[in-house]
Amino acid sequence: MTDRIAYALALVLALLLAADLYAQGGAASLYLARKVAVLIDYLAFWR
């Protein structure tokens, strides 16, 4: 992955996070964070 692609992806993620915070008060980000935490716990069980 080149630097240009990494910067573009970081910009897209930042814009999506800002849009979520503006439109829904961060509800979607919180939902995804909780689901990722559950996934990490599930994967840790299988380790």
C-alpha positions in Angstrom: 0.0 0.0 0.0 1.4 3.3 -1.0 1.4 6.4 1.2 -1.2 8.1 -1.1 -3.6 5.2 -0.7 -3.1 5.1 3.1 -3.7 8.9 3.4 -6.9 8.6 1.2 -8.2 5.8 3.4 -7.5 7.7 6.6 -9.2 10.7 5.1 -12.3 8.7 4.2 -12.4 7.1 7.7 -12.1 10.5 9.3 -14.9 12.0 7.1 -17.2 9.0 7.9 -16.5 9.4 11.6 -17.3 13.1 11.4 -20.4 12.5 9.4 -21.6 9.9 12.0 -20.9 12.3 14.9 -22.7 15.1 13.1 -25.8 13.1 11.9 -26.3 10.6 14.7 -24.2 11.8 17.6 -21.7 8.9 17.2 -24.3 6.1 17.6 -23.0 4.1 14.6 -19.4 4.4 15.8 -20.3 3.3 19.3 -22.3 0.3 17.9 -19.3 -0.7 15.7 -16.9 -0.3 18.7 -19.0 -2.6 20.8 -19.2 -5.2 18.0 -15.5 -5.1 17.6 -15.0 -5.6 21.3 -17.3 -8.7 21.2 -15.3 -10.0 18.2 -12.0 -9.6 20.0 -13.4 -11.5 23.0 -14.6 -14.3 20.7 -11.2 -14.5 19.0 -9.4 -14.5 22.3 -11.4 -17.5 23.3 -10.2 -19.5 20.3 -6.6 -18.5 20.9 
